Amino acid sequence: MSSTAKKANIVKKASTVKKAGTVKKEWPLWEVFVRGQHGLAHRHVGSLHAPDSKMAMNNARDVYTRRGEGLSIWVVPSHTITASAPSDKGPLFEPANSKVYRHPGFFNIPDEIGHM
């Protein structure tokens, strides 16, 4: 694929944003998660705009792991993330409070095991 065709493809993927009567092309927003050297979980480190997942991954590597502090990177299109609102805390988490057997205090730890 020629560089002109690639540019045309990138522009085609960009979303259109209207601001004050003008039309502006904008790449999709990606959320970036990085797993650190000493951690087991990925954590959200920021966001960036990119036309596709490959460029999002490369840009995330360059921006968020410049000093080699990451073991792996996840990039996720922002529009695919579904989140709860803080105002939904009661109805969302209340059912778990009635299930005390899920809390660690419900179980007795034998003395032979010691401190966990």
C-alpha positions in Angstrom: 0.0 0.0 0.0 1.5 3.4 -1.0 2.0 6.1 1.6 -0.8 8.2 -0.1 -3.2 5.3 0.2 -2.3 4.8 3.9 -2.9 8.5 4.6 -6.2 8.3 2.9 -7.1 5.3 4.9 -6.1 7.0 8.2 -8.2 10.1 7.3 -11.2 7.8 6.5 -10.9 6.2 9.9 -10.9 9.5 11.8 -14.1 10.7 13.3 -15.7 14.0 12.3 -16.2 16.6 15.0 -18.1 19.9 14.4 -17.0 22.9 16.3 -18.4 26.4 15.8 -19.4 25.8 12.2 -16.1 24.1 11.3 -15.5 20.5 10.7 -12.4 18.9 12.2 -11.1 15.4 11.7 -10.2 13.7 15.0 -8.7 10.2 15.6 -10.5 7.9 18.1 -9.6 8.1 21.8 -7.9 5.0 23.3 -7.4 4.3 27.0 -4.0 2.9 28.0 -3.3 0.4 30.7 0.3 -0.7 31.7 1.4 -3.6 33.8 4.5 -2.5 35.9 7.7 -4.4 36.5 6.6 -5.4 40.0 2.9 -5.7 39.7 0.4 -8.4 38.5 -2.4 -6.0 37.5 -2.6 -3.5 34.7 -3.4 0.1 35.8 -4.9 3.0 33.8 -2.1 5.4 33.0 -3.8 7.8 30.5 -5.4 8.3 27.1 -4.3 9.0 23.6 -5.7 9.5 20.1 -4.7 7.2 17.3 -6.3 5.9 14.0 -5.9 2.2 14.9 -4.8 -0.2 17.5 -1.3 -0.7 16.1 -0.6 3.0 16.2 -2.2 3.3 19.6 0.1 0.5 20.9 3.2 2.2 19.5 2.2 5.6 20.8 1.4 4.2 24.2 4.8 2.5 24.4 6.5 5.7 23.5 4.5 7.9 25.8 3.9 5.7 28.9 6.9 3.3 29.0 9.8 5.6 28.0 12.0 4.3 30.8 11.2 0.6 30.3 9.0 0.4 33.4 6.3 -1.7 31.8 5.9 -5.4 31.1 2.8 -5.2 29.0 0.4 -2.6 27.6 -3.3 -2.8 26.9 -5.0 -0.2 24.6 -8.8 -0.1 24.6 -11.1 2.1 22.5 -12.7 4.5 24.9 -16.2 4.0 23.4 -16.1 0.3 24.3 -15.8 0.9 28.0 -18.9 0.7 30.1 -18.7 2.2 33.6 -21.0 2.7 36.5 -21.8 6.1 38.0 -20.9 7.0 41.6 -24.6 7.6 42.1 -25.3 3.9 41.3 -23.2 2.8 44.2 -26.1 1.8 46.5 -28.2 -0.3 44.1 -25.1 -1.8 42.4 -23.2 -2.9 45.5 -26.0 -3.4 48.0 -26.8 -7.1 47.1 -23.2 -8.0 48.0 -23.6 -6.7 51.5 -26.3 -9.3 52.3 -23.9 -12.2 51.4 -21.6 -12.2 54.5 -20.1 -15.5 53.5 -18.2 -13.7 50.8 -16.3 -11.6 53.3 -13.0 -13.0 54.6 -14.1 -12.4 58.2 -16.7 -15.2 57.8 -14.0 -17.9 57.7 -12.0 -19.2 60.6 -8.3 -19.6 59.8 -6.7 -22.6 61.6 -3.8 -21.7 64.0 -1.4 -24.0 62.0 -1.6 -21.7 59.0 -0.4 -18.6 60.9 -0.5 -15.2 59.4 -1.7 -15.0 55.8 
